Amino acid sequence: MLEVEAIDAGYGRAQVLRGLSLSVAPGEILCLLGRNGAGKTTTMKAIMGLVPLISGAVRFKGEILSDLPAHKVPLRGIGYVPQGRRLFGELTVAQNLEIGLLARGSDRAVLGDVLELFPRLCERLEQRADTLSGGEQQMLATARALCLRPELLLLDEPTEGLQPSMIEAIRQVVALMRDRGTAVLLVEQRVDAVLSIADRVAFIENGRNLETLDAAALRADHRIIERHLGV
């Protein structure tokens, strides 16, 4: 479904990604792991068209996404939850969700389904987004992305700064989306928070591929993670 093909990308003269490749299939969670500065967030931004490619291509269902302007990428059915959530803080929860619905013309039934996944947001619909707790803001950011009816969901550090109960709530929703056939690309620093639901794990370093392994192999041998992520 998603194919990232030998991409080089960066910011001005600072190249970050160097020949990076990865793929995510429908109904699969691929977790992207690497040390700080490895290029994980840049990879997400490159897929979304927010960082221009120097070379290579990003394909989604056969279409070259990297030929599209950034504002048209979500219209292809790609939901993106960036690091830091990037909510419209002065708008209410309901208004933030409405923006998600409008992006692809989703109907009210989609909103009902999303709110079933995040019942706490039903109690906060008229509350400003910037007054929510950190966990509630992460729920809202994820819910807004799901309002696009995504076939591919990109999540950048979704458990950052959250308490265990919130981490579990986010993890359950991500696993459910995978079970519904959504392709999920997940960037996470807290390996233990996501390893239980990941199908494969791709390690990167200095913007380059290291190796991609079945998550089961990492669950059986934690030394592999320590080799790639240890200080």
C-alpha positions as CSV (number, residue, x, y, z in Angstrom):
1,M,0.0,0.0,0.0
2,L,2.7,2.5,1.1
3,E,6.1,2.3,-0.6
4,V,8.9,4.6,0.3
5,E,11.5,4.1,-2.4
6,A,15.1,5.1,-1.7
7,I,14.3,8.7,-0.7
8,D,16.8,11.4,0.0
9,A,15.3,14.4,1.9
10,G,16.2,17.2,4.2
11,Y,16.0,20.9,5.1
12,G,17.8,23.2,2.8
13,R,21.4,22.1,2.6
14,A,21.0,19.8,5.5
15,Q,20.3,16.3,4.2
16,V,18.6,14.0,6.7
17,L,17.3,11.0,4.8
18,R,19.7,9.0,2.6
19,G,18.3,6.3,0.4
20,L,15.6,5.4,2.9
21,S,13.1,2.7,1.9
22,L,10.2,1.1,3.7
23,S,6.8,-0.4,3.0
24,V,3.5,-0.8,4.9
25,A,0.8,-3.2,3.9
26,P,-3.0,-3.0,4.6
27,G,-3.7,-4.3,8.1
28,E,-0.1,-4.0,9.3
29,I,1.6,-1.9,11.9
30,L,5.2,-1.0,11.0
31,C,7.0,0.7,13.9
32,L,9.9,3.0,12.9
33,L,12.6,3.0,15.5
34,G,15.9,4.9,15.8
35,R,17.9,7.1,18.1
36,N,17.1,10.8,18.4
37,G,18.0,12.6,15.2
38,A,17.8,9.4,13.1
39,G,15.3,10.9,10.7
40,K,12.0,9.4,11.9
41,T,10.0,12.6,12.0
42,T,11.5,13.7,8.7
43,T,10.4,10.4,7.2
44,M,6.8,11.2,8.2
45,K,7.0,14.7,6.9
46,A,8.5,13.5,3.6
47,I,5.6,11.0,3.1
48,M,3.1,13.9,3.8
49,G,4.8,16.2,1.3
50,L,5.9,18.6,4.1
51,V,9.6,18.0,3.3
52,P,10.6,18.0,-0.4
53,L,12.4,15.0,-1.7
54,I,15.9,15.3,-3.2
55,S,15.5,12.0,-5.0
56,G,13.4,8.8,-4.7
57,A,9.6,8.5,-4.6
58,V,6.8,7.9,-2.2
59,R,3.9,5.8,-3.6
60,F,0.5,5.1,-2.1
61,K,-1.7,2.5,-3.8
62,G,0.5,2.9,-6.9
63,E,0.2,6.7,-7.1
64,I,3.3,8.8,-6.6
65,L,2.5,11.0,-3.6
66,S,5.7,12.9,-3.9
67,D,4.3,14.5,-7.1
68,L,1.4,16.1,-5.1
69,P,1.3,19.3,-3.2
70,A,1.1,18.7,0.6
71,H,-2.5,19.8,1.0
72,K,-3.7,17.1,-1.4
73,V,-1.9,14.1,0.3
74,P,-4.6,13.7,3.0
75,L,-7.3,13.6,0.3
76,R,-5.8,10.3,-0.8
77,G,-6.9,8.7,2.6
78,I,-3.8,9.4,4.7
79,G,-4.3,10.5,8.3
80,Y,-1.3,12.1,10.1
81,V,-0.9,12.7,13.8
82,P,2.3,14.8,14.1
83,Q,4.5,14.9,17.1
84,G,3.2,17.6,19.4
85,R,-0.4,17.0,18.2
86,R,-0.8,20.4,16.4
87,L,-4.4,21.0,17.4
88,F,-6.3,24.2,16.8
89,G,-6.1,25.1,20.5
90,E,-8.6,28.0,20.4
91,L,-11.3,25.9,18.8
92,T,-13.5,23.4,20.6
93,V,-13.1,19.6,20.4
94,A,-16.2,19.5,18.1
95,Q,-14.7,22.1,15.8
96,N,-11.4,20.3,15.6
97,L,-13.2,17.1,14.6
98,E,-15.3,19.0,12.1
99,I,-12.1,20.1,10.3
100,G,-11.2,16.4,10.1
101,L,-14.6,15.5,8.6
102,L,-14.4,18.4,6.1
103,A,-11.0,17.3,4.8
104,R,-12.5,14.4,2.8
105,G,-16.2,15.1,3.1
106,S,-16.8,12.4,5.7
107,D,-20.4,12.1,7.0
108,R,-21.7,12.3,10.5
109,A,-21.7,8.5,10.8
110,V,-17.9,8.6,10.7
111,L,-17.9,11.1,13.6
112,G,-20.2,8.7,15.6
113,D,-17.8,5.9,15.0
114,V,-14.8,7.9,16.0
115,L,-16.4,9.1,19.2
116,E,-17.2,5.5,20.1
117,L,-13.5,4.9,20.0
118,F,-12.8,7.9,22.3
119,P,-15.9,8.2,24.6
120,R,-14.1,10.7,26.8
121,L,-14.2,13.3,23.9
122,C,-18.0,13.1,24.0
123,E,-17.8,14.8,27.4
124,R,-15.5,17.5,26.1
125,L,-17.1,18.5,22.8
126,E,-17.7,22.1,23.7
127,Q,-14.4,22.5,25.5
128,R,-11.5,24.4,23.9
129,A,-8.7,22.0,22.8
130,D,-6.0,23.9,24.6
131,T,-7.7,23.2,27.9
132,L,-7.6,19.4,27.6
133,S,-5.1,17.3,29.4
134,G,-2.2,15.9,27.4
135,G,-3.8,12.5,27.0
136,E,-7.1,14.1,25.9
137,Q,-5.3,16.2,23.4
138,Q,-3.6,13.1,22.0
139,M,-7.0,11.4,21.7
140,L,-8.4,14.4,19.9
141,A,-5.4,14.6,17.5
142,T,-5.9,10.9,16.7
143,A,-9.7,11.2,16.4
144,R,-9.3,14.1,14.0
145,A,-7.1,12.0,11.8
146,L,-9.6,9.1,11.9
147,C,-12.3,11.5,10.7
148,L,-10.6,11.3,7.3
149,R,-11.5,7.6,7.1
150,P,-7.8,6.9,6.5
151,E,-6.5,3.8,4.7
152,L,-3.0,4.8,6.0
153,L,-2.4,6.3,9.4
154,L,0.9,7.9,10.4
155,L,1.5,8.4,14.1
156,D,4.5,10.3,15.4
157,E,5.3,9.7,19.1
158,P,1.6,9.2,20.1
159,T,2.4,8.1,23.7
160,E,4.9,11.0,24.5
161,G,4.3,12.3,28.0
162,L,1.2,10.2,28.6
163,Q,0.2,8.3,31.7
164,P,-0.1,4.5,31.4
165,S,-4.0,4.5,31.1
166,M,-3.8,6.9,28.2
167,I,-1.1,5.0,26.5
168,E,-3.2,1.8,26.7
169,A,-6.3,3.7,25.3
170,I,-4.2,4.9,22.3
171,R,-2.7,1.5,21.8
172,Q,-6.0,-0.2,21.7
173,V,-7.3,2.2,19.1
174,V,-4.2,1.7,16.9
175,A,-4.6,-2.1,17.1
176,L,-8.3,-1.8,16.2
177,M,-7.5,0.3,13.1
178,R,-5.0,-2.3,12.1
179,D,-7.6,-5.0,12.5
180,R,-10.0,-3.0,10.3
181,G,-7.4,-3.1,7.5
182,T,-5.7,0.2,8.0
183,A,-2.0,0.4,7.3
184,V,-0.2,2.1,10.3
185,L,3.2,3.6,10.3
186,L,4.2,4.4,13.9
187,V,7.2,6.3,15.3
188,E,7.8,5.8,19.0
189,Q,10.5,6.2,21.5
190,R,8.8,4.0,24.2
191,V,9.5,0.7,22.6
192,D,7.6,-1.3,25.2
193,A,4.5,0.8,24.6
194,V,4.1,-0.4,21.0
195,L,6.1,-3.6,20.6
196,S,3.2,-5.7,21.7
197,I,1.0,-4.5,18.8
198,A,3.6,-4.0,16.1
199,D,3.9,-6.5,13.2
200,R,7.3,-5.4,11.9
201,V,9.9,-3.0,13.1
202,A,12.2,-0.9,10.9
203,F,15.4,0.5,12.4
204,I,17.0,3.6,10.9
205,E,20.2,5.4,11.8
206,N,21.5,8.7,10.3
207,G,18.6,8.7,7.8
208,R,19.6,5.2,6.5
209,N,18.0,1.8,6.8
210,L,19.5,-0.6,9.2
211,E,17.3,-3.7,9.2
212,T,13.6,-4.5,9.3
213,L,12.4,-7.4,11.4
214,D,9.3,-9.2,12.5
215,A,8.2,-7.7,15.9
216,A,8.0,-11.3,17.2
217,A,11.8,-11.6,16.9
218,L,12.3,-8.5,19.0
219,R,9.8,-9.6,21.6
220,A,11.8,-12.9,21.9
221,D,15.2,-11.2,22.0
222,H,15.4,-7.7,23.4
223,R,19.1,-7.6,22.7
224,I,18.4,-6.6,19.1
225,I,16.7,-3.4,20.3
226,E,19.6,-2.7,22.7
227,R,22.1,-3.2,19.8
228,H,20.3,-0.6,17.6
229,L,19.1,1.9,20.2
230,G,21.5,1.5,23.2
231,V,23.8,4.4,24.1
